[in-house]
Amino acid sequence: MEYRRLGSAGIKLSELSLGSWVTYGSQVAEDMSARCMSAAYDLGVNFFDNAEGYAHGNAEVVMGNAFRKLGWRREDLVISSKVFWGGKGPNDRGLSRKHVYEACRNSLKRMQLDYFDLYFCHRPDPSTPIEETVRAMDDLIRQGKILYWGTSEWTAAEIMRAHAIARELGLNPPQMEQPQYNMIHRERVENEYLPLYREIGLGTTTWSPLASGLLSGKYNDGVPSGSRAALPGYEWLQKQVLTPENLAKVRELQQIAAELGCTMAQFALAWARRNPDVTTVITGATTPDQVRENIGSLAFVSALTPQVTERIDTILGNKPDLSIGD
């Protein structure tokens, strides 16, 4: 396991990390969640990601209980949460100063922590001035509740606006972004954010490297019972992601994975990890064996030579044109 700097910051994150979206507090029992976390930690993972909106806060409870049970040194961990979707009240969501403060306090309680290493604005909030959000996040840093703050699924323009406001007012600017990044969804990380890596030292903690399971190959012959696409509330996955075109691409990519001697999931994870602008790839797992398979992908990063990546790009047909705007 290698550890990468979070953009221009001094803190270092494991190149693969473990997240709790969908699984913890809903799909996976608490004991199994702790076993997955333990397996990841034993293989060098130091970053564990969460959010107030995951399983309506129960994912934070499950992960917090696991930290307490496993007894790891806090200094060895990088722990995050995200603020936006908290509840049904008019002030229980969004990025107002009130909700940012209350959400952070409640998330810390659920996870039984004194502070978060990383804290993300889970989505942009058009109802709140960016300056108000920047001030609220800076307040949390000055109060010792968080160490770094960042964004998730913000546009490059929104991130730069927040950064400019922070610099103008002498506040802590956003340090990192948590975008979706995988073989199917790559434009934002590879093109839109490109100036931000150079100009403000943006770090990235990318999510959904398997495109919600599409790139694992498990949907090639239909939707298995118990899979994410079969869960209530995830009907959108079949309509938007598991399209005939995407499934055809995965079947072609699987041939390359077989040539390299890895699973399709390992192939997709290695592809996401190979990008030098990705600080860490957030993985999900429902069993310790899946954790070990995911981390085994690191052995195949070097196999993605220019010749192999050219074959991948030909199949995908979605490589961003970096000449646009030059």
SEZA-786934 format. One record per residue (C-alpha): x, y, z; chain; residue number from 1; residue in three letters. Coordinates in steps of 0.5 Angstrom, whole numbers, plus 500, padded with zeros to 3 digits. Layout:
% residues N
<rec xx="X" yy="Y" zz="Z" unit="A" pos="NUM" code="ALA"/>
...
END
This chain:
% residues 326
<rec xx="500" yy="500" zz="500" unit="A" pos="1" code="MET"/>
<rec xx="502" yy="507" zz="498" unit="A" pos="2" code="GLU"/>
<rec xx="500" yy="513" zz="501" unit="A" pos="3" code="TYR"/>
<rec xx="499" yy="520" zz="497" unit="A" pos="4" code="ARG"/>
<rec xx="499" yy="527" zz="499" unit="A" pos="5" code="ARG"/>
<rec xx="492" yy="530" zz="499" unit="A" pos="6" code="LEU"/>
<rec xx="494" yy="535" zz="494" unit="A" pos="7" code="GLY"/>
<rec xx="498" yy="540" zz="497" unit="A" pos="8" code="SER"/>
<rec xx="496" yy="538" zz="504" unit="A" pos="9" code="ALA"/>
<rec xx="501" yy="535" zz="508" unit="A" pos="10" code="GLY"/>
<rec xx="496" yy="529" zz="510" unit="A" pos="11" code="ILE"/>
<rec xx="497" yy="523" zz="507" unit="A" pos="12" code="LYS"/>
<rec xx="492" yy="518" zz="505" unit="A" pos="13" code="LEU"/>
<rec xx="492" yy="510" zz="503" unit="A" pos="14" code="SER"/>
<rec xx="492" yy="510" zz="495" unit="A" pos="15" code="GLU"/>
<rec xx="485" yy="505" zz="496" unit="A" pos="16" code="LEU"/>
<rec xx="480" yy="507" zz="502" unit="A" pos="17" code="SER"/>
<rec xx="474" yy="504" zz="505" unit="A" pos="18" code="LEU"/>
<rec xx="467" yy="508" zz="504" unit="A" pos="19" code="GLY"/>
<rec xx="460" yy="506" zz="507" unit="A" pos="20" code="SER"/>
<rec xx="456" yy="508" zz="502" unit="A" pos="21" code="TRP"/>
<rec xx="450" yy="503" zz="501" unit="A" pos="22" code="VAL"/>
<rec xx="453" yy="498" zz="505" unit="A" pos="23" code="THR"/>
<rec xx="454" yy="500" zz="512" unit="A" pos="24" code="TYR"/>
<rec xx="448" yy="501" zz="517" unit="A" pos="25" code="GLY"/>
<rec xx="443" yy="498" zz="511" unit="A" pos="26" code="SER"/>
<rec xx="446" yy="492" zz="507" unit="A" pos="27" code="GLN"/>
<rec xx="451" yy="489" zz="511" unit="A" pos="28" code="VAL"/>
<rec xx="451" yy="487" zz="519" unit="A" pos="29" code="ALA"/>
<rec xx="455" yy="491" zz="524" unit="A" pos="30" code="GLU"/>
<rec xx="459" yy="485" zz="526" unit="A" pos="31" code="ASP"/>
<rec xx="461" yy="484" zz="518" unit="A" pos="32" code="MET"/>
<rec xx="462" yy="492" zz="517" unit="A" pos="33" code="SER"/>
<rec xx="467" yy="491" zz="523" unit="A" pos="34" code="ALA"/>
<rec xx="471" yy="485" zz="520" unit="A" pos="35" code="ARG"/>
<rec xx="471" yy="489" zz="513" unit="A" pos="36" code="CYS"/>
<rec xx="474" yy="495" zz="516" unit="A" pos="37" code="MET"/>
<rec xx="479" yy="490" zz="520" unit="A" pos="38" code="SER"/>
<rec xx="481" yy="487" zz="514" unit="A" pos="39" code="ALA"/>
<rec xx="482" yy="493" zz="510" unit="A" pos="40" code="ALA"/>
<rec xx="486" yy="496" zz="516" unit="A" pos="41" code="TYR"/>
<rec xx="491" yy="490" zz="516" unit="A" pos="42" code="ASP"/>
<rec xx="492" yy="491" zz="509" unit="A" pos="43" code="LEU"/>
<rec xx="494" yy="498" zz="510" unit="A" pos="44" code="GLY"/>
<rec xx="488" yy="502" zz="509" unit="A" pos="45" code="VAL"/>
<rec xx="488" yy="509" zz="513" unit="A" pos="46" code="ASN"/>
<rec xx="482" yy="513" zz="510" unit="A" pos="47" code="PHE"/>
<rec xx="475" yy="511" zz="512" unit="A" pos="48" code="PHE"/>
<rec xx="469" yy="515" zz="509" unit="A" pos="49" code="ASP"/>
<rec xx="462" yy="516" zz="511" unit="A" pos="50" code="ASN"/>
<rec xx="457" yy="522" zz="511" unit="A" pos="51" code="ALA"/>
<rec xx="451" yy="524" zz="515" unit="A" pos="52" code="GLU"/>
<rec xx="446" yy="522" zz="509" unit="A" pos="53" code="GLY"/>
<rec xx="449" yy="515" zz="509" unit="A" pos="54" code="TYR"/>
<rec xx="443" yy="510" zz="512" unit="A" pos="55" code="ALA"/>
<rec xx="440" yy="516" zz="515" unit="A" pos="56" code="HIS"/>
<rec xx="446" yy="517" zz="520" unit="A" pos="57" code="GLY"/>
<rec xx="446" yy="509" zz="522" unit="A" pos="58" code="ASN"/>
<rec xx="453" yy="508" zz="517" unit="A" pos="59" code="ALA"/>
<rec xx="456" yy="513" zz="522" unit="A" pos="60" code="GLU"/>
<rec xx="454" yy="509" zz="528" unit="A" pos="61" code="VAL"/>
<rec xx="456" yy="503" zz="525" unit="A" pos="62" code="VAL"/>
<rec xx="463" yy="505" zz="523" unit="A" pos="63" code="MET"/>
<rec xx="464" yy="509" zz="530" unit="A" pos="64" code="GLY"/>
<rec xx="462" yy="503" zz="534" unit="A" pos="65" code="ASN"/>
<rec xx="467" yy="499" zz="530" unit="A" pos="66" code="ALA"/>
<rec xx="473" yy="504" zz="531" unit="A" pos="67" code="PHE"/>
<rec xx="471" yy="503" zz="539" unit="A" pos="68" code="ARG"/>
<rec xx="471" yy="496" zz="538" unit="A" pos="69" code="LYS"/>
<rec xx="477" yy="495" zz="534" unit="A" pos="70" code="LEU"/>
<rec xx="481" yy="500" zz="539" unit="A" pos="71" code="GLY"/>
<rec xx="486" yy="503" zz="533" unit="A" pos="72" code="TRP"/>
<rec xx="490" yy="509" zz="535" unit="A" pos="73" code="ARG"/>
<rec xx="486" yy="515" zz="533" unit="A" pos="74" code="ARG"/>
<rec xx="493" yy="518" zz="530" unit="A" pos="75" code="GLU"/>
<rec xx="493" yy="512" zz="525" unit="A" pos="76" code="ASP"/>
<rec xx="487" yy="514" zz="522" unit="A" pos="77" code="LEU"/>
<rec xx="484" yy="519" zz="517" unit="A" pos="78" code="VAL"/>
<rec xx="476" yy="519" zz="518" unit="A" pos="79" code="ILE"/>
<rec xx="471" yy="523" zz="514" unit="A" pos="80" code="SER"/>
<rec xx="464" yy="525" zz="514" unit="A" pos="81" code="SER"/>
<rec xx="460" yy="530" zz="509" unit="A" pos="82" code="LYS"/>
<rec xx="454" yy="535" zz="510" unit="A" pos="83" code="VAL"/>
<rec xx="448" yy="536" zz="506" unit="A" pos="84" code="PHE"/>
<rec xx="443" yy="531" zz="507" unit="A" pos="85" code="TRP"/>
<rec xx="441" yy="531" zz="515" unit="A" pos="86" code="GLY"/>
<rec xx="433" yy="530" zz="516" unit="A" pos="87" code="GLY"/>
<rec xx="427" yy="533" zz="514" unit="A" pos="88" code="LYS"/>
<rec xx="426" yy="540" zz="517" unit="A" pos="89" code="GLY"/>
<rec xx="427" yy="546" zz="513" unit="A" pos="90" code="PRO"/>
<rec xx="434" yy="547" zz="517" unit="A" pos="91" code="ASN"/>
<rec xx="436" yy="540" zz="517" unit="A" pos="92" code="ASP"/>
<rec xx="439" yy="540" zz="510" unit="A" pos="93" code="ARG"/>
<rec xx="444" yy="544" zz="506" unit="A" pos="94" code="GLY"/>
<rec xx="450" yy="548" zz="507" unit="A" pos="95" code="LEU"/>
<rec xx="447" yy="554" zz="512" unit="A" pos="96" code="SER"/>
<rec xx="452" yy="556" zz="518" unit="A" pos="97" code="ARG"/>
<rec xx="446" yy="553" zz="522" unit="A" pos="98" code="LYS"/>
<rec xx="446" yy="546" zz="519" unit="A" pos="99" code="HIS"/>
<rec xx="454" yy="545" zz="518" unit="A" pos="100" code="VAL"/>
<rec xx="455" yy="546" zz="525" unit="A" pos="101" code="TYR"/>
<rec xx="449" yy="542" zz="527" unit="A" pos="102" code="GLU"/>
<rec xx="451" yy="536" zz="522" unit="A" pos="103" code="ALA"/>
<rec xx="458" yy="536" zz="524" unit="A" pos="104" code="CYS"/>
<rec xx="457" yy="536" zz="532" unit="A" pos="105" code="ARG"/>
<rec xx="451" yy="530" zz="531" unit="A" pos="106" code="ASN"/>
<rec xx="456" yy="526" zz="526" unit="A" pos="107" code="SER"/>
<rec xx="462" yy="527" zz="531" unit="A" pos="108" code="LEU"/>
<rec xx="457" yy="524" zz="536" unit="A" pos="109" code="LYS"/>
<rec xx="455" yy="518" zz="532" unit="A" pos="110" code="ARG"/>
<rec xx="462" yy="516" zz="530" unit="A" pos="111" code="MET"/>
<rec xx="464" yy="517" zz="538" unit="A" pos="112" code="GLN"/>
<rec xx="470" yy="522" zz="535" unit="A" pos="113" code="LEU"/>
<rec xx="473" yy="529" zz="537" unit="A" pos="114" code="ASP"/>
<rec xx="474" yy="531" zz="530" unit="A" pos="115" code="TYR"/>
<rec xx="474" yy="529" zz="523" unit="A" pos="116" code="PHE"/>
<rec xx="480" yy="529" zz="519" unit="A" pos="117" code="ASP"/>
<rec xx="476" yy="531" zz="513" unit="A" pos="118" code="LEU"/>
<rec xx="470" yy="534" zz="512" unit="A" pos="119" code="TYR"/>
<rec xx="466" yy="535" zz="505" unit="A" pos="120" code="PHE"/>
<rec xx="460" yy="539" zz="503" unit="A" pos="121" code="CYS"/>
<rec xx="456" yy="533" zz="500" unit="A" pos="122" code="HIS"/>
<rec xx="453" yy="537" zz="494" unit="A" pos="123" code="ARG"/>
<rec xx="453" yy="545" zz="492" unit="A" pos="124" code="PRO"/>
<rec xx="447" yy="549" zz="496" unit="A" pos="125" code="ASP"/>
<rec xx="444" yy="554" zz="491" unit="A" pos="126" code="PRO"/>
<rec xx="440" yy="556" zz="497" unit="A" pos="127" code="SER"/>
<rec xx="446" yy="558" zz="501" unit="A" pos="128" code="THR"/>
<rec xx="451" yy="564" zz="499" unit="A" pos="129" code="PRO"/>
<rec xx="458" yy="560" zz="498" unit="A" pos="130" code="ILE"/>
<rec xx="461" yy="565" zz="503" unit="A" pos="131" code="GLU"/>
<rec xx="457" yy="563" zz="509" unit="A" pos="132" code="GLU"/>
<rec xx="459" yy="556" zz="507" unit="A" pos="133" code="THR"/>
<rec xx="466" yy="558" zz="507" unit="A" pos="134" code="VAL"/>
<rec xx="466" yy="561" zz="514" unit="A" pos="135" code="ARG"/>
<rec xx="462" yy="556" zz="517" unit="A" pos="136" code="ALA"/>
<rec xx="467" yy="551" zz="515" unit="A" pos="137" code="MET"/>
<rec xx="473" yy="555" zz="517" unit="A" pos="138" code="ASP"/>
<rec xx="469" yy="556" zz="524" unit="A" pos="139" code="ASP"/>
<rec xx="470" yy="548" zz="524" unit="A" pos="140" code="LEU"/>
<rec xx="477" yy="548" zz="523" unit="A" pos="141" code="ILE"/>
<rec xx="478" yy="554" zz="528" unit="A" pos="142" code="ARG"/>
<rec xx="474" yy="550" zz="533" unit="A" pos="143" code="GLN"/>
<rec xx="478" yy="544" zz="532" unit="A" pos="144" code="GLY"/>
<rec xx="472" yy="540" zz="530" unit="A" pos="145" code="LYS"/>
<rec xx="475" yy="538" zz="523" unit="A" pos="146" code="ILE"/>
<rec xx="482" yy="539" zz="520" unit="A" pos="147" code="LEU"/>
<rec xx="481" yy="540" zz="513" unit="A" pos="148" code="TYR"/>
<rec xx="475" yy="541" zz="509" unit="A" pos="149" code="TRP"/>
<rec xx="473" yy="540" zz="502" unit="A" pos="150" code="GLY"/>
<rec xx="467" yy="539" zz="497" unit="A" pos="151" code="THR"/>
<rec xx="463" yy="533" zz="493" unit="A" pos="152" code="SER"/>
<rec xx="461" yy="534" zz="486" unit="A" pos="153" code="GLU"/>
<rec xx="462" yy="541" zz="486" unit="A" pos="154" code="TRP"/>
<rec xx="464" yy="544" zz="479" unit="A" pos="155" code="THR"/>
<rec xx="471" yy="547" zz="478" unit="A" pos="156" code="ALA"/>
<rec xx="468" yy="554" zz="478" unit="A" pos="157" code="ALA"/>
<rec xx="464" yy="553" zz="484" unit="A" pos="158" code="GLU"/>
<rec xx="471" yy="550" zz="488" unit="A" pos="159" code="ILE"/>
<rec xx="475" yy="556" zz="485" unit="A" pos="160" code="MET"/>
<rec xx="470" yy="561" zz="487" unit="A" pos="161" code="ARG"/>
<rec xx="470" yy="558" zz="494" unit="A" pos="162" code="ALA"/>
<rec xx="477" yy="558" zz="494" unit="A" pos="163" code="HIS"/>
<rec xx="478" yy="565" zz="492" unit="A" pos="164" code="ALA"/>
<rec xx="473" yy="568" zz="498" unit="A" pos="165" code="ILE"/>
<rec xx="477" yy="564" zz="503" unit="A" pos="166" code="ALA"/>
<rec xx="484" yy="567" zz="500" unit="A" pos="167" code="ARG"/>
<rec xx="480" yy="574" zz="500" unit="A" pos="168" code="GLU"/>
<rec xx="478" yy="573" zz="507" unit="A" pos="169" code="LEU"/>
<rec xx="484" yy="570" zz="510" unit="A" pos="170" code="GLY"/>
<rec xx="480" yy="563" zz="511" unit="A" pos="171" code="LEU"/>
<rec xx="482" yy="556" zz="510" unit="A" pos="172" code="ASN"/>
<rec xx="480" yy="554" zz="503" unit="A" pos="173" code="PRO"/>
<rec xx="477" yy="548" zz="500" unit="A" pos="174" code="PRO"/>
<rec xx="483" yy="542" zz="500" unit="A" pos="175" code="GLN"/>
<rec xx="480" yy="537" zz="497" unit="A" pos="176" code="MET"/>
<rec xx="474" yy="534" zz="492" unit="A" pos="177" code="GLU"/>
<rec xx="470" yy="528" zz="492" unit="A" pos="178" code="GLN"/>
<rec xx="468" yy="526" zz="485" unit="A" pos="179" code="PRO"/>
<rec xx="465" yy="520" zz="482" unit="A" pos="180" code="GLN"/>
<rec xx="471" yy="517" zz="478" unit="A" pos="181" code="TYR"/>
<rec xx="471" yy="511" zz="474" unit="A" pos="182" code="ASN"/>
<rec xx="472" yy="508" zz="466" unit="A" pos="183" code="MET"/>
<rec xx="465" yy="510" zz="465" unit="A" pos="184" code="ILE"/>
<rec xx="465" yy="517" zz="468" unit="A" pos="185" code="HIS"/>
<rec xx="471" yy="521" zz="467" unit="A" pos="186" code="ARG"/>
<rec xx="470" yy="528" zz="464" unit="A" pos="187" code="GLU"/>
<rec xx="470" yy="532" zz="471" unit="A" pos="188" code="ARG"/>
<rec xx="476" yy="529" zz="474" unit="A" pos="189" code="VAL"/>
<rec xx="481" yy="528" zz="468" unit="A" pos="190" code="GLU"/>
<rec xx="479" yy="535" zz="464" unit="A" pos="191" code="ASN"/>
<rec xx="474" yy="540" zz="468" unit="A" pos="192" code="GLU"/>
<rec xx="479" yy="539" zz="475" unit="A" pos="193" code="TYR"/>
<rec xx="485" yy="539" zz="471" unit="A" pos="194" code="LEU"/>
<rec xx="487" yy="547" zz="472" unit="A" pos="195" code="PRO"/>
<rec xx="485" yy="546" zz="480" unit="A" pos="196" code="LEU"/>
<rec xx="491" yy="541" zz="481" unit="A" pos="197" code="TYR"/>
<rec xx="496" yy="546" zz="479" unit="A" pos="198" code="ARG"/>
<rec xx="493" yy="552" zz="481" unit="A" pos="199" code="GLU"/>
<rec xx="490" yy="551" zz="488" unit="A" pos="200" code="ILE"/>
<rec xx="493" yy="544" zz="489" unit="A" pos="201" code="GLY"/>
<rec xx="487" yy="540" zz="490" unit="A" pos="202" code="LEU"/>
<rec xx="486" yy="533" zz="492" unit="A" pos="203" code="GLY"/>
<rec xx="481" yy="528" zz="490" unit="A" pos="204" code="THR"/>
<rec xx="478" yy="522" zz="494" unit="A" pos="205" code="THR"/>
<rec xx="474" yy="519" zz="488" unit="A" pos="206" code="THR"/>
<rec xx="468" yy="515" zz="489" unit="A" pos="207" code="TRP"/>
<rec xx="464" yy="509" zz="485" unit="A" pos="208" code="SER"/>
<rec xx="470" yy="506" zz="482" unit="A" pos="209" code="PRO"/>
<rec xx="466" yy="500" zz="479" unit="A" pos="210" code="LEU"/>
<rec xx="460" yy="505" zz="477" unit="A" pos="211" code="ALA"/>
<rec xx="456" yy="502" zz="482" unit="A" pos="212" code="SER"/>
<rec xx="458" yy="495" zz="481" unit="A" pos="213" code="GLY"/>
<rec xx="457" yy="495" zz="473" unit="A" pos="214" code="LEU"/>
<rec xx="465" yy="495" zz="472" unit="A" pos="215" code="LEU"/>
<rec xx="465" yy="489" zz="477" unit="A" pos="216" code="SER"/>
<rec xx="462" yy="485" zz="471" unit="A" pos="217" code="GLY"/>
<rec xx="457" yy="482" zz="476" unit="A" pos="218" code="LYS"/>
<rec xx="451" yy="485" zz="471" unit="A" pos="219" code="TYR"/>
<rec xx="453" yy="482" zz="465" unit="A" pos="220" code="ASN"/>
<rec xx="448" yy="476" zz="465" unit="A" pos="221" code="ASP"/>
<rec xx="443" yy="480" zz="469" unit="A" pos="222" code="GLY"/>
<rec xx="441" yy="483" zz="476" unit="A" pos="223" code="VAL"/>
<rec xx="443" yy="478" zz="481" unit="A" pos="224" code="PRO"/>
<rec xx="438" yy="478" zz="487" unit="A" pos="225" code="SER"/>
<rec xx="441" yy="481" zz="493" unit="A" pos="226" code="GLY"/>
<rec xx="446" yy="486" zz="489" unit="A" pos="227" code="SER"/>
<rec xx="445" yy="493" zz="489" unit="A" pos="228" code="ARG"/>
<rec xx="441" yy="494" zz="483" unit="A" pos="229" code="ALA"/>
<rec xx="436" yy="489" zz="486" unit="A" pos="230" code="ALA"/>
<rec xx="435" yy="494" zz="492" unit="A" pos="231" code="LEU"/>
<rec xx="429" yy="498" zz="493" unit="A" pos="232" code="PRO"/>
<rec xx="430" yy="505" zz="491" unit="A" pos="233" code="GLY"/>
<rec xx="436" yy="503" zz="486" unit="A" pos="234" code="TYR"/>
<rec xx="431" yy="502" zz="480" unit="A" pos="235" code="GLU"/>
<rec xx="435" yy="508" zz="477" unit="A" pos="236" code="TRP"/>
<rec xx="441" yy="504" zz="477" unit="A" pos="237" code="LEU"/>
<rec xx="438" yy="499" zz="472" unit="A" pos="238" code="GLN"/>
<rec xx="436" yy="505" zz="467" unit="A" pos="239" code="LYS"/>
<rec xx="442" yy="510" zz="468" unit="A" pos="240" code="GLN"/>
<rec xx="448" yy="505" zz="469" unit="A" pos="241" code="VAL"/>
<rec xx="446" yy="498" zz="466" unit="A" pos="242" code="LEU"/>
<rec xx="445" yy="500" zz="459" unit="A" pos="243" code="THR"/>
<rec xx="446" yy="495" zz="453" unit="A" pos="244" code="PRO"/>
<rec xx="452" yy="500" zz="451" unit="A" pos="245" code="GLU"/>
<rec xx="455" yy="500" zz="458" unit="A" pos="246" code="ASN"/>
<rec xx="454" yy="492" zz="459" unit="A" pos="247" code="LEU"/>
<rec xx="457" yy="491" zz="452" unit="A" pos="248" code="ALA"/>
<rec xx="463" yy="495" zz="453" unit="A" pos="249" code="LYS"/>
<rec xx="464" yy="491" zz="460" unit="A" pos="250" code="VAL"/>
<rec xx="464" yy="485" zz="456" unit="A" pos="251" code="ARG"/>
<rec xx="470" yy="487" zz="452" unit="A" pos="252" code="GLU"/>
<rec xx="474" yy="490" zz="458" unit="A" pos="253" code="LEU"/>
<rec xx="473" yy="483" zz="461" unit="A" pos="254" code="GLN"/>
<rec xx="477" yy="480" zz="456" unit="A" pos="255" code="GLN"/>
<rec xx="483" yy="485" zz="457" unit="A" pos="256" code="ILE"/>
<rec xx="482" yy="483" zz="465" unit="A" pos="257" code="ALA"/>
<rec xx="483" yy="476" zz="463" unit="A" pos="258" code="ALA"/>
<rec xx="489" yy="477" zz="459" unit="A" pos="259" code="GLU"/>
<rec xx="492" yy="481" zz="465" unit="A" pos="260" code="LEU"/>
<rec xx="490" yy="475" zz="470" unit="A" pos="261" code="GLY"/>
<rec xx="486" yy="479" zz="474" unit="A" pos="262" code="CYS"/>
<rec xx="478" yy="480" zz="476" unit="A" pos="263" code="THR"/>
<rec xx="474" yy="485" zz="472" unit="A" pos="264" code="MET"/>
<rec xx="473" yy="489" zz="479" unit="A" pos="265" code="ALA"/>
<rec xx="481" yy="489" zz="480" unit="A" pos="266" code="GLN"/>
<rec xx="482" yy="491" zz="473" unit="A" pos="267" code="PHE"/>
<rec xx="477" yy="497" zz="474" unit="A" pos="268" code="ALA"/>
<rec xx="480" yy="499" zz="481" unit="A" pos="269" code="LEU"/>
<rec xx="487" yy="499" zz="478" unit="A" pos="270" code="ALA"/>
<rec xx="485" yy="503" zz="472" unit="A" pos="271" code="TRP"/>
<rec xx="482" yy="509" zz="477" unit="A" pos="272" code="ALA"/>
<rec xx="488" yy="508" zz="481" unit="A" pos="273" code="ARG"/>
<rec xx="493" yy="509" zz="476" unit="A" pos="274" code="ARG"/>
<rec xx="491" yy="517" zz="475" unit="A" pos="275" code="ASN"/>
<rec xx="496" yy="521" zz="479" unit="A" pos="276" code="PRO"/>
<rec xx="491" yy="526" zz="480" unit="A" pos="277" code="ASP"/>
<rec xx="487" yy="521" zz="484" unit="A" pos="278" code="VAL"/>
<rec xx="489" yy="522" zz="492" unit="A" pos="279" code="THR"/>
<rec xx="485" yy="515" zz="494" unit="A" pos="280" code="THR"/>
<rec xx="480" yy="511" zz="491" unit="A" pos="281" code="VAL"/>
<rec xx="474" yy="510" zz="495" unit="A" pos="282" code="ILE"/>
<rec xx="472" yy="502" zz="495" unit="A" pos="283" code="THR"/>
<rec xx="466" yy="499" zz="498" unit="A" pos="284" code="GLY"/>
<rec xx="466" yy="492" zz="501" unit="A" pos="285" code="ALA"/>
<rec xx="461" yy="487" zz="504" unit="A" pos="286" code="THR"/>
<rec xx="466" yy="482" zz="506" unit="A" pos="287" code="THR"/>
<rec xx="473" yy="481" zz="508" unit="A" pos="288" code="PRO"/>
<rec xx="474" yy="477" zz="502" unit="A" pos="289" code="ASP"/>
<rec xx="472" yy="483" zz="497" unit="A" pos="290" code="GLN"/>
<rec xx="476" yy="488" zz="501" unit="A" pos="291" code="VAL"/>
<rec xx="482" yy="483" zz="500" unit="A" pos="292" code="ARG"/>
<rec xx="480" yy="482" zz="492" unit="A" pos="293" code="GLU"/>
<rec xx="480" yy="490" zz="492" unit="A" pos="294" code="ASN"/>
<rec xx="487" yy="491" zz="495" unit="A" pos="295" code="ILE"/>
<rec xx="489" yy="486" zz="491" unit="A" pos="296" code="GLY"/>
<rec xx="488" yy="490" zz="485" unit="A" pos="297" code="SER"/>
<rec xx="494" yy="494" zz="486" unit="A" pos="298" code="LEU"/>
<rec xx="499" yy="489" zz="484" unit="A" pos="299" code="ALA"/>
<rec xx="496" yy="490" zz="477" unit="A" pos="300" code="PHE"/>
<rec xx="497" yy="498" zz="476" unit="A" pos="301" code="VAL"/>
<rec xx="504" yy="497" zz="473" unit="A" pos="302" code="SER"/>
<rec xx="500" yy="492" zz="468" unit="A" pos="303" code="ALA"/>
<rec xx="496" yy="498" zz="465" unit="A" pos="304" code="LEU"/>
<rec xx="502" yy="500" zz="460" unit="A" pos="305" code="THR"/>
<rec xx="500" yy="506" zz="455" unit="A" pos="306" code="PRO"/>
<rec xx="499" yy="500" zz="450" unit="A" pos="307" code="GLN"/>
<rec xx="494" yy="497" zz="454" unit="A" pos="308" code="VAL"/>
<rec xx="490" yy="504" zz="456" unit="A" pos="309" code="THR"/>
<rec xx="490" yy="505" zz="449" unit="A" pos="310" code="GLU"/>
<rec xx="486" yy="499" zz="448" unit="A" pos="311" code="ARG"/>
<rec xx="481" yy="501" zz="454" unit="A" pos="312" code="ILE"/>
<rec xx="480" yy="508" zz="451" unit="A" pos="313" code="ASP"/>
<rec xx="478" yy="505" zz="444" unit="A" pos="314" code="THR"/>
<rec xx="473" yy="501" zz="447" unit="A" pos="315" code="ILE"/>
<rec xx="470" yy="506" zz="452" unit="A" pos="316" code="LEU"/>
<rec xx="470" yy="511" zz="447" unit="A" pos="317" code="GLY"/>
<rec xx="470" yy="517" zz="452" unit="A" pos="318" code="ASN"/>
<rec xx="477" yy="519" zz="453" unit="A" pos="319" code="LYS"/>
<rec xx="476" yy="527" zz="454" unit="A" pos="320" code="PRO"/>
<rec xx="479" yy="532" zz="449" unit="A" pos="321" code="ASP"/>
<rec xx="484" yy="536" zz="453" unit="A" pos="322" code="LEU"/>
<rec xx="485" yy="540" zz="447" unit="A" pos="323" code="SER"/>
<rec xx="479" yy="544" zz="448" unit="A" pos="324" code="ILE"/>
<rec xx="479" yy="550" zz="451" unit="A" pos="325" code="GLY"/>
<rec xx="487" yy="551" zz="450" unit="A" pos="326" code="ASP"/>
END
